[in-house]
Amino acid sequence: MTVVKRFIAGAVCPRCAAMDRIVMYSENGKQFRECVSCGYRDEMLLQSSPRELDTRVNRSEEERRDEVRPVKLIDPKAV
C-alpha cells in the first residue's frame, strides 16, 4: 500500500524553519506531518474537525437576504 503525501502550502517546519517543505499523510488511521528537508515528523492531533468557512456559496438565500443593508448616498456638494 502506498502512502499519498501532500504538501501543505505556506507551512513552516518547527525544527528547521523551512517553508513549503511540510507534507501531510495518513498512516494507520492517524495523520502525520513531515519535513522533507530535515526529516522532522510528528502526529497531527486535532481537537475537533475543521468547519467549512462561510462563503456566499454555502449559505442559504435567507441568510444572504438577512445580511443585505441599504446604502446611504451622500451628496458630495452638500458636505
Distance bins in CASP14 RR format, pairs under 12 A and 6 or more apart:
PFRMAT RR
TARGET T0000
AUTHOR 0000-0000-0000
RMODE 2
METHOD distances of the structure
MODEL  1
1 25 0 0 0 0 0 1 0 0 0 0 0
1 26 0 0 0 0 0 1 0 0 0 0 0
1 27 0 0 0 0 1 0 0 0 0 0 0
1 28 0 0 0 0 0 1 0 0 0 0 0
2 25 0 0 0 0 0 1 0 0 0 0 0
2 26 0 0 0 0 0 1 0 0 0 0 0
2 27 0 0 0 0 0 1 0 0 0 0 0
3 23 0 0 0 0 1 0 0 0 0 0 0
3 24 0 0 0 0 0 1 0 0 0 0 0
3 25 1 0 1 0 0 0 0 0 0 0 0
3 26 1 0 0 1 0 0 0 0 0 0 0
3 27 1 0 0 1 0 0 0 0 0 0 0
3 28 0 0 0 0 0 1 0 0 0 0 0
3 29 0 0 0 0 0 1 0 0 0 0 0
3 30 0 0 0 0 0 1 0 0 0 0 0
3 31 0 0 0 0 0 1 0 0 0 0 0
3 32 0 0 0 0 1 0 0 0 0 0 0
3 34 0 0 0 0 0 1 0 0 0 0 0
4 23 0 0 0 0 1 0 0 0 0 0 0
4 24 0 0 0 0 1 0 0 0 0 0 0
4 25 1 0 0 1 0 0 0 0 0 0 0
4 26 0 0 0 0 1 0 0 0 0 0 0
4 27 0 0 0 0 0 1 0 0 0 0 0
4 31 0 0 0 0 0 1 0 0 0 0 0
5 21 0 0 0 0 0 1 0 0 0 0 0
5 22 0 0 0 0 1 0 0 0 0 0 0
5 23 1 0 1 0 0 0 0 0 0 0 0
5 24 1 0 0 1 0 0 0 0 0 0 0
5 25 1 0 1 0 0 0 0 0 0 0 0
5 26 0 0 0 0 1 0 0 0 0 0 0
5 27 0 0 0 0 0 1 0 0 0 0 0
5 31 0 0 0 0 0 1 0 0 0 0 0
5 32 0 0 0 0 1 0 0 0 0 0 0
5 33 0 0 0 0 1 0 0 0 0 0 0
5 34 1 0 0 1 0 0 0 0 0 0 0
5 35 0 0 0 0 0 1 0 0 0 0 0
5 36 0 0 0 0 1 0 0 0 0 0 0
5 41 0 0 0 0 0 1 0 0 0 0 0
6 22 0 0 0 0 1 0 0 0 0 0 0
6 23 1 0 0 1 0 0 0 0 0 0 0
6 24 1 0 1 0 0 0 0 0 0 0 0
6 25 1 0 0 1 0 0 0 0 0 0 0
6 26 0 0 0 0 0 1 0 0 0 0 0
6 31 0 0 0 0 0 1 0 0 0 0 0
6 32 0 0 0 0 0 1 0 0 0 0 0
6 33 0 0 0 0 0 1 0 0 0 0 0
6 34 0 0 0 0 0 1 0 0 0 0 0
6 36 0 0 0 0 0 1 0 0 0 0 0
7 18 0 0 0 0 0 1 0 0 0 0 0
7 19 0 0 0 0 0 1 0 0 0 0 0
7 20 1 0 0 1 0 0 0 0 0 0 0
7 21 0 0 0 0 1 0 0 0 0 0 0
7 22 1 0 0 1 0 0 0 0 0 0 0
7 23 1 0 1 0 0 0 0 0 0 0 0
7 24 1 0 0 1 0 0 0 0 0 0 0
7 25 0 0 0 0 0 1 0 0 0 0 0
7 33 0 0 0 0 0 1 0 0 0 0 0
7 34 0 0 0 0 0 1 0 0 0 0 0
7 35 0 0 0 0 0 1 0 0 0 0 0
7 36 0 0 0 0 1 0 0 0 0 0 0
8 19 0 0 0 0 0 1 0 0 0 0 0
8 20 0 0 0 0 1 0 0 0 0 0 0
8 21 0 0 0 0 1 0 0 0 0 0 0
8 22 1 0 1 0 0 0 0 0 0 0 0
8 23 1 0 0 1 0 0 0 0 0 0 0
8 24 1 0 1 0 0 0 0 0 0 0 0
8 25 0 0 0 0 0 1 0 0 0 0 0
8 31 0 0 0 0 0 1 0 0 0 0 0
8 32 0 0 0 0 0 1 0 0 0 0 0
8 33 1 0 0 1 0 0 0 0 0 0 0
8 34 0 0 0 0 0 1 0 0 0 0 0
8 35 0 0 0 0 0 1 0 0 0 0 0
8 36 0 0 0 0 0 1 0 0 0 0 0
8 44 0 0 0 0 1 0 0 0 0 0 0
9 19 0 0 0 0 1 0 0 0 0 0 0
9 20 1 0 0 1 0 0 0 0 0 0 0
9 21 0 0 0 0 0 1 0 0 0 0 0
9 22 0 0 0 0 1 0 0 0 0 0 0
9 23 0 0 0 0 0 1 0 0 0 0 0
9 24 0 0 0 0 0 1 0 0 0 0 0
10 18 0 0 0 0 0 1 0 0 0 0 0
10 19 1 0 1 0 0 0 0 0 0 0 0
10 20 1 0 1 0 0 0 0 0 0 0 0
10 21 0 0 0 0 1 0 0 0 0 0 0
10 22 0 0 0 0 1 0 0 0 0 0 0
11 17 0 0 0 0 0 1 0 0 0 0 0
11 18 0 0 0 0 1 0 0 0 0 0 0
11 19 1 0 0 1 0 0 0 0 0 0 0
11 20 1 0 0 1 0 0 0 0 0 0 0
11 21 1 0 0 1 0 0 0 0 0 0 0
11 22 1 1 0 0 0 0 0 0 0 0 0
11 23 0 0 0 0 1 0 0 0 0 0 0
11 24 0 0 0 0 1 0 0 0 0 0 0
11 33 1 0 0 1 0 0 0 0 0 0 0
11 34 0 0 0 0 0 1 0 0 0 0 0
11 35 0 0 0 0 1 0 0 0 0 0 0
11 36 0 0 0 0 0 1 0 0 0 0 0
11 37 0 0 0 0 0 1 0 0 0 0 0
11 40 0 0 0 0 0 1 0 0 0 0 0
11 44 0 0 0 0 0 1 0 0 0 0 0
12 18 1 0 0 1 0 0 0 0 0 0 0
12 19 1 0 1 0 0 0 0 0 0 0 0
12 20 0 0 0 0 1 0 0 0 0 0 0
12 21 0 0 0 0 1 0 0 0 0 0 0
12 22 1 0 0 1 0 0 0 0 0 0 0
12 33 0 0 0 0 0 1 0 0 0 0 0
12 35 0 0 0 0 1 0 0 0 0 0 0
12 37 0 0 0 0 0 1 0 0 0 0 0
12 38 0 0 0 0 0 1 0 0 0 0 0
12 40 0 0 0 0 0 1 0 0 0 0 0
13 19 1 0 0 1 0 0 0 0 0 0 0
13 20 0 0 0 0 1 0 0 0 0 0 0
13 21 1 0 1 0 0 0 0 0 0 0 0
13 22 1 0 1 0 0 0 0 0 0 0 0
13 23 0 0 0 0 0 1 0 0 0 0 0
13 33 0 0 0 0 1 0 0 0 0 0 0
13 34 0 0 0 0 1 0 0 0 0 0 0
13 35 1 0 1 0 0 0 0 0 0 0 0
13 36 0 0 0 0 1 0 0 0 0 0 0
13 37 1 0 0 1 0 0 0 0 0 0 0
13 38 1 0 0 1 0 0 0 0 0 0 0
13 39 0 0 0 0 1 0 0 0 0 0 0
13 40 1 0 1 0 0 0 0 0 0 0 0
13 41 0 0 0 0 0 1 0 0 0 0 0
13 42 0 0 0 0 0 1 0 0 0 0 0
14 21 0 0 0 0 0 1 0 0 0 0 0
14 22 0 0 0 0 1 0 0 0 0 0 0
14 33 0 0 0 0 1 0 0 0 0 0 0
14 34 0 0 0 0 0 1 0 0 0 0 0
14 35 0 0 0 0 1 0 0 0 0 0 0
14 38 0 0 0 0 1 0 0 0 0 0 0
14 39 0 0 0 0 0 1 0 0 0 0 0
14 40 1 0 0 1 0 0 0 0 0 0 0
14 41 0 0 0 0 0 1 0 0 0 0 0
14 42 0 0 0 0 1 0 0 0 0 0 0
15 21 0 0 0 0 0 1 0 0 0 0 0
15 22 0 0 0 0 0 1 0 0 0 0 0
15 33 0 0 0 0 0 1 0 0 0 0 0
15 34 0 0 0 0 0 1 0 0 0 0 0
15 35 1 0 0 1 0 0 0 0 0 0 0
15 37 0 0 0 0 1 0 0 0 0 0 0
15 38 1 0 1 0 0 0 0 0 0 0 0
15 39 1 0 0 1 0 0 0 0 0 0 0
15 40 1 0 1 0 0 0 0 0 0 0 0
15 41 0 0 0 0 1 0 0 0 0 0 0
15 42 0 0 0 0 1 0 0 0 0 0 0
16 22 0 0 0 0 0 1 0 0 0 0 0
16 35 1 0 0 1 0 0 0 0 0 0 0
16 36 0 0 0 0 0 1 0 0 0 0 0
16 37 1 0 1 0 0 0 0 0 0 0 0
16 38 1 0 1 0 0 0 0 0 0 0 0
16 39 0 0 0 0 1 0 0 0 0 0 0
16 40 1 0 0 1 0 0 0 0 0 0 0
17 35 0 0 0 0 1 0 0 0 0 0 0
17 37 0 0 0 0 1 0 0 0 0 0 0
17 38 0 0 0 0 1 0 0 0 0 0 0
17 40 0 0 0 0 0 1 0 0 0 0 0
18 34 0 0 0 0 0 1 0 0 0 0 0
18 35 1 0 0 1 0 0 0 0 0 0 0
18 36 0 0 0 0 1 0 0 0 0 0 0
18 37 1 0 1 0 0 0 0 0 0 0 0
18 38 1 0 0 1 0 0 0 0 0 0 0
18 39 0 0 0 0 0 1 0 0 0 0 0
18 40 0 0 0 0 1 0 0 0 0 0 0
19 35 0 0 0 0 0 1 0 0 0 0 0
19 36 0 0 0 0 0 1 0 0 0 0 0
19 37 0 0 0 0 1 0 0 0 0 0 0
20 35 0 0 0 0 0 1 0 0 0 0 0
20 36 0 0 0 0 1 0 0 0 0 0 0
20 37 0 0 0 0 1 0 0 0 0 0 0
21 33 0 0 0 0 0 1 0 0 0 0 0
21 34 0 0 0 0 1 0 0 0 0 0 0
21 35 1 0 1 0 0 0 0 0 0 0 0
21 36 1 0 1 0 0 0 0 0 0 0 0
21 37 1 0 1 0 0 0 0 0 0 0 0
21 38 0 0 0 0 1 0 0 0 0 0 0
21 39 0 0 0 0 1 0 0 0 0 0 0
21 40 0 0 0 0 1 0 0 0 0 0 0
22 32 0 0 0 0 0 1 0 0 0 0 0
22 33 1 0 1 0 0 0 0 0 0 0 0
22 34 1 0 0 1 0 0 0 0 0 0 0
22 35 1 0 1 0 0 0 0 0 0 0 0
22 36 1 0 0 1 0 0 0 0 0 0 0
22 37 0 0 0 0 1 0 0 0 0 0 0
22 38 0 0 0 0 0 1 0 0 0 0 0
22 39 0 0 0 0 0 1 0 0 0 0 0
22 40 0 0 0 0 1 0 0 0 0 0 0
22 41 0 0 0 0 0 1 0 0 0 0 0
22 42 0 0 0 0 0 1 0 0 0 0 0
22 44 0 0 0 0 0 1 0 0 0 0 0
23 31 0 0 0 0 0 1 0 0 0 0 0
23 32 0 0 0 0 1 0 0 0 0 0 0
23 33 1 0 0 1 0 0 0 0 0 0 0
23 34 1 0 1 0 0 0 0 0 0 0 0
23 35 0 0 0 0 1 0 0 0 0 0 0
23 36 1 0 0 1 0 0 0 0 0 0 0
23 37 0 0 0 0 0 1 0 0 0 0 0
23 39 0 0 0 0 0 1 0 0 0 0 0
23 40 0 0 0 0 0 1 0 0 0 0 0
23 41 0 0 0 0 1 0 0 0 0 0 0
23 44 0 0 0 0 0 1 0 0 0 0 0
24 30 0 0 0 0 0 1 0 0 0 0 0
24 31 1 0 0 1 0 0 0 0 0 0 0
24 32 1 0 0 1 0 0 0 0 0 0 0
24 33 1 0 1 0 0 0 0 0 0 0 0
24 34 0 0 0 0 1 0 0 0 0 0 0
24 35 0 0 0 0 0 1 0 0 0 0 0
24 36 0 0 0 0 0 1 0 0 0 0 0
24 41 0 0 0 0 0 1 0 0 0 0 0
24 42 0 0 0 0 0 1 0 0 0 0 0
24 43 0 0 0 0 0 1 0 0 0 0 0
24 44 1 0 0 1 0 0 0 0 0 0 0
24 46 0 0 0 0 0 1 0 0 0 0 0
25 31 1 0 0 1 0 0 0 0 0 0 0
25 32 1 0 1 0 0 0 0 0 0 0 0
25 33 0 0 0 0 1 0 0 0 0 0 0
25 34 1 0 0 1 0 0 0 0 0 0 0
25 36 0 0 0 0 0 1 0 0 0 0 0
25 41 0 0 0 0 1 0 0 0 0 0 0
25 43 0 0 0 0 0 1 0 0 0 0 0
25 44 0 0 0 0 1 0 0 0 0 0 0
26 32 1 0 0 1 0 0 0 0 0 0 0
26 33 0 0 0 0 0 1 0 0 0 0 0
26 34 0 0 0 0 0 1 0 0 0 0 0
26 43 0 0 0 0 0 1 0 0 0 0 0
26 44 0 0 0 0 1 0 0 0 0 0 0
27 33 0 0 0 0 0 1 0 0 0 0 0
27 34 0 0 0 0 0 1 0 0 0 0 0
27 41 0 0 0 0 0 1 0 0 0 0 0
27 43 0 0 0 0 1 0 0 0 0 0 0
27 44 0 0 0 0 0 1 0 0 0 0 0
28 43 0 0 0 0 0 1 0 0 0 0 0
29 43 0 0 0 0 0 1 0 0 0 0 0
29 44 0 0 0 0 0 1 0 0 0 0 0
30 41 0 0 0 0 0 1 0 0 0 0 0
30 42 0 0 0 0 0 1 0 0 0 0 0
30 43 1 0 1 0 0 0 0 0 0 0 0
30 44 0 0 0 0 1 0 0 0 0 0 0
30 45 0 0 0 0 1 0 0 0 0 0 0
30 46 0 0 0 0 0 1 0 0 0 0 0
31 41 0 0 0 0 0 1 0 0 0 0 0
31 42 0 0 0 0 0 1 0 0 0 0 0
31 43 1 0 0 1 0 0 0 0 0 0 0
31 44 1 0 1 0 0 0 0 0 0 0 0
31 45 0 0 0 0 1 0 0 0 0 0 0
31 46 1 0 0 1 0 0 0 0 0 0 0
31 49 0 0 0 0 0 1 0 0 0 0 0
31 50 0 0 0 0 0 1 0 0 0 0 0
32 39 0 0 0 0 0 1 0 0 0 0 0
32 40 0 0 0 0 0 1 0 0 0 0 0
32 41 1 0 0 1 0 0 0 0 0 0 0
32 42 1 0 0 1 0 0 0 0 0 0 0
32 43 1 0 1 0 0 0 0 0 0 0 0
32 44 1 0 0 1 0 0 0 0 0 0 0
32 45 0 0 0 0 0 1 0 0 0 0 0
33 39 0 0 0 0 0 1 0 0 0 0 0
33 40 0 0 0 0 1 0 0 0 0 0 0
33 41 1 0 0 1 0 0 0 0 0 0 0
33 42 1 0 0 1 0 0 0 0 0 0 0
33 43 0 0 0 0 1 0 0 0 0 0 0
33 44 1 0 1 0 0 0 0 0 0 0 0
33 45 0 0 0 0 0 1 0 0 0 0 0
33 46 0 0 0 0 0 1 0 0 0 0 0
34 40 1 0 0 1 0 0 0 0 0 0 0
34 41 1 0 1 0 0 0 0 0 0 0 0
34 42 0 0 0 0 1 0 0 0 0 0 0
34 43 0 0 0 0 0 1 0 0 0 0 0
34 44 0 0 0 0 0 1 0 0 0 0 0
35 41 1 0 0 1 0 0 0 0 0 0 0
35 42 0 0 0 0 1 0 0 0 0 0 0
44 50 0 0 0 0 0 1 0 0 0 0 0
51 58 0 0 0 0 0 1 0 0 0 0 0
52 58 1 0 0 1 0 0 0 0 0 0 0
52 59 0 0 0 0 0 1 0 0 0 0 0
53 59 0 0 0 0 0 1 0 0 0 0 0
54 60 0 0 0 0 0 1 0 0 0 0 0
54 63 0 0 0 0 1 0 0 0 0 0 0
54 64 0 0 0 0 0 1 0 0 0 0 0
54 67 0 0 0 0 0 1 0 0 0 0 0
55 63 0 0 0 0 0 1 0 0 0 0 0
55 64 0 0 0 0 0 1 0 0 0 0 0
56 63 0 0 0 0 1 0 0 0 0 0 0
56 64 1 0 0 1 0 0 0 0 0 0 0
56 65 0 0 0 0 0 1 0 0 0 0 0
56 67 0 0 0 0 1 0 0 0 0 0 0
56 68 0 0 0 0 0 1 0 0 0 0 0
57 63 0 0 0 0 0 1 0 0 0 0 0
57 64 0 0 0 0 0 1 0 0 0 0 0
58 64 0 0 0 0 0 1 0 0 0 0 0
59 65 0 0 0 0 1 0 0 0 0 0 0
59 66 0 0 0 0 1 0 0 0 0 0 0
59 67 0 0 0 0 1 0 0 0 0 0 0
60 66 0 0 0 0 1 0 0 0 0 0 0
60 67 0 0 0 0 0 1 0 0 0 0 0
61 67 0 0 0 0 0 1 0 0 0 0 0
61 68 0 0 0 0 0 1 0 0 0 0 0
62 68 0 0 0 0 0 1 0 0 0 0 0
END
